[in-house]
């Protein structure tokens, strides 16, 4: 009866006994924090990863589509207003006091179409760059935790087959050590 112990019975740990965790080796929440910080404020994930030089690049990359979006949107509204005024019979900014039209109605339509397309493309590129900077911060946080000792090596070598010298064969071996 007493020859076997119950394997499912777990001893309760003492309350004062603490688990020793070595700091600085692996932080599983670091990539999530970097992505979260980048999502809240672009470039903050790069700063969290201590890659300070990347933050101005992120800000510049996001400033360009923002500038083009605002510029194209204001021009689109300008041409749209002129088109609406001309269609209803009122004077627009492209018609002088004598009634001379400097821009035709077809040009107003074409300009609206082109400016709306440019505005939408600027918005699309802004969203793509925003998502990419979040992914970059997360991936960089992951890669910072990898072991990069000198003991890690990659040595590709080519091996010739000495038996079949007439018909050359080339083999490929891949050696890696930890």
N, C-alpha and C positions, 0 to 999 in steps of 0.2 A: 503494500500500500504506500509506503513512503519512498519507493525507489525512483519515482519520476516526479519532476517538478512541473508545475503548470506553466507552460510557455506563454500563455495569454495574460498572465498576471504581471502587471507592470508596477514596479516600485515607485512610490511617490518621491520626487526629488525634495531635498531639504530646501527650505525657503531661502537660506543664506547662501546656497551654492549658486554661483553665477557661471554662465557660459563665457569662455574666453574667446573674444573675436578680435582678430588682428585688423587694425584700421589701416586704410590706404591701399589695401590689396584689391578688393573688388567691391564696388558700390552698385548694387543692382538697380537702384532708383536714379542714378546719375543720368542715364539717357532720357528717362521720362521727365526729369526736372529740366534738362536742357531743352527738350521739345516744348514743354509747357512754357518756359520763360520766353522762347522764341515766338510762340503763338501769342503770348500776351503783348510783348514788345519786340518787334523784329531787331535782331542783333543781340538781344540779351542772352540767348542760349550760347552764342559764340563767346560772349564775355564770361558766362558761367563756366565754360570749358577752358577759360584762360587763353583764348585765342583772340586777343584784343585787336589785332590787326585786321581781322575779318569783319568786325562790326561796321567800320566805315564803308567797306565794300558792299555789305548788305544794304546799308542806308542809301548809298548811291544807286545800287541796282533797283531798289524800290522807288527812289525819287524820280528816276527817268520815266517809267510808265505813268506815274502819278502826274508829272508835269504834262506829258503828252495827252493824258486823259482830260485834264482840266482845260488845256488849250483847245483841243478838238471839240470839247463839249461847248465851250463858250462861242467858238466860231460856228458850230452847228446851230446853236440857238439864234445867233445873229442872222444866218441865212434863212432859218426857219421862220423867224419873225418877218423878214423881208418878203418871203414867199407868201405868207398868210396875208400881209397887208396888200400886196399886189393883187392877189386873187380876189380880195373884197373891194378893190378899187381905190384904196387909199395910197398916199405917197409913202414910199419906203426910203431907206437910206441910199439906195442905188439909183434913185430918180431925183434929178435936180428940180429947182423951182420952176423952170420953163417946161417941165414935162419930158425932158430928154432922159431916156433909159440907158444907163451904162452897162447894165448886166441883164441879159434876157431871162425870161422865166425858165427856159430849159437849162440855162447855166445855174440858176438857183436850185433847181431840182437835182442836177448832177452834183453840185457842191454839197447839198444836204446828204445825198447818198454816200459820197466819198468821206465826208467828215464823220458821219455816223459809223461807217465801217472802221475808220481809223480809231475812233473813240472806243468802240467795242474791242478792237484788237489790243489797244493799250490796257484796257481793263483785264482782258484775258492774260496778257503777259504779266501784269501786276499780280494776279492771283497765282500764276505759275511760279513766279519768283518768290512769292510769299511762302508757298508750300515747300519749295526747294530749300529755302533757308531753314525751315523747321526740320526737314529731313536731314539736312547737312549737320545741324547742331546735334541731332540725335545720333547719327552715324558717327560723328566725331567723338561724342561721349563714349560710344561703344568701343571705338578703336583705341581710345586712350587707356583702356583697361587691359589691352592685350600685352602679353609678355613679348618684349623685344630685346631679349638678351642676345649676347654674341654667340651663345651656344646654339641658337636656332640658325640653321643653314639650309641652303638649297643648292645642290650641285648636280646639274645635268651633265651626263657623260655619254659619249657615243662609243659603242662596242662593236668592233669588226669581228666577223665570224672567221676564225683562222682555218677551219676545216674546208669550207667552200670558198677558196681564194679566187677561183676562176669566175664564179658568179657572186659578185660582191653583195653582201647583205649588211645592212646597217641596223643595229638595234638601239634602243633608247632606254636607259635606266634612269630612274628618278630616286635620289637618296635624300632623305631628310632625317635630321636628328633633333632630339630635344635635350 
